[in-house]
Amino acid sequence: MIQTPLPAHGGDRQWAARIARCRIEELVDFSASINPLGPPPGVQAAYGEGFADLLHYPAPHGSDLQSALAARLGIEPERIVCGNGAAELLTWAGRECARAGRTVLPIPAFGDYRRALAAFDAPYISVPLAADFSLPKTLPPGDAVMLANPHNPSGYLYSPTALAALFDRFKLLIFDEAFIDFLDDPAAFSALCGPAHPGLIVIRSLTKFYSLPGLRLGYAVLPVAMAARWQAWRDPWPVNALAQHLGVAALADLDFERRTRAWLGPARSRLAAGLALLPGLTVLPGAANFLLVQSAASAVHLQAELLRRHRLLIRHCTSYDGLGERYFRVAVRGESENDLLTGALAEILAKTPATSRVDGCASSPPPSTDPVHPE
Ligand SMILES: Cc1ncc(COP(=O)(O)O)c(C=O)c1O
């Protein structure tokens, strides 16, 4: 029996392959929400050319990527900081929170926010979101707020009016827009198009939409003085030359953006409808390329069975504050893969004993020989 710790994030295929006792390539990963249409064809073409860039140090600032992003967003390049994934930029946002005072953290939230805050001993208070994942009517006093829009793990989309209420309340606003590119009209919901605010930080990722999780690329849009402060805090070359090169190629592919948006709506509706037909599952409406599902059966049990019997990896939500064993999250993938998932879940749920159902009082997963959930 291999003792492997439960991964903190989705997408840990090595861990999953050990549990499923298969090769990594045999897994279908629904746990990380990555665009199945990608990466854009232009990125593969640029990959070869990018080799020449490896012979030199990457541009520390003022890169072509920064200019490409500035042109797309219609803002000054000095307001953009490119990062080694959105996760690296969350770290510096955590440091800003520590400088600001107390952070209000609506939960459940992407687990990396806590890491970023803890890295700088930033004081924070967790506040439960409403049952439908909208913002609660009242928030405690604080200096900063950190929120994903669309929200992870629910896919809830906060309206410009809901965000405007936060603009009035906090001196530092961190909006994580890692999934916003999946909306038909990102500008209609982005905090970048809201009122001007001297403490506004928007963080985005190229990981999910452009299907480049291994490349590590994201960016932040923030006030110029803050951008300069972050550059002084960081190591000199946080974004490698290949990532910069491929990032420019990804952004140039407008046809890929159109194709992705045309694919997502119908694919998500079809998957949601398929899941909703299964016993004990309630699918929450979501605006991103994943769905949060509430389950009468233990999601830990479902994850284990899907892995062992079908080599399908989903994300149970025990690591999200306030969700626990009753929820799992799945990426929207290609049609045949989505059908595999609904078929496999139907089979497992038909056999799931009452003891593994969380509703009522029997909440423990069935006995297992593998440490799928060793905590
Ligand atoms: C809400 C959210 N923000 C940020 C990230 C990190 O993205 P990246 O891969 O660009 O570091 C993730 C990754 O899962 C996420 O879900």
The ligand as a Gaussian input file, in Angstrom:
#p B3LYP/6-31G(d) Opt

LIG

0 1
 C       -9.495000      30.284000      -8.811000
 C       -8.085000      29.948000      -9.217000
 N       -7.171000      30.918000      -9.223000
 C       -5.895000      30.679000      -9.567000
 C       -5.476000      29.405000      -9.901000
 C       -4.039000      29.178000     -10.242000
 O       -3.846000      29.261000     -11.640000
 P       -2.431000      29.066000     -12.291000
 O       -2.379000      27.702000     -12.868000
 O       -2.357000      30.120000     -13.367000
 O       -1.398000      29.275000     -11.248000
 C       -6.396000      28.361000      -9.892000
 C       -5.962000      26.990000     -10.222000
 O       -6.667000      26.028000     -10.061000
 C       -7.734000      28.635000      -9.539000
 O       -8.658000      27.670000      -9.516000

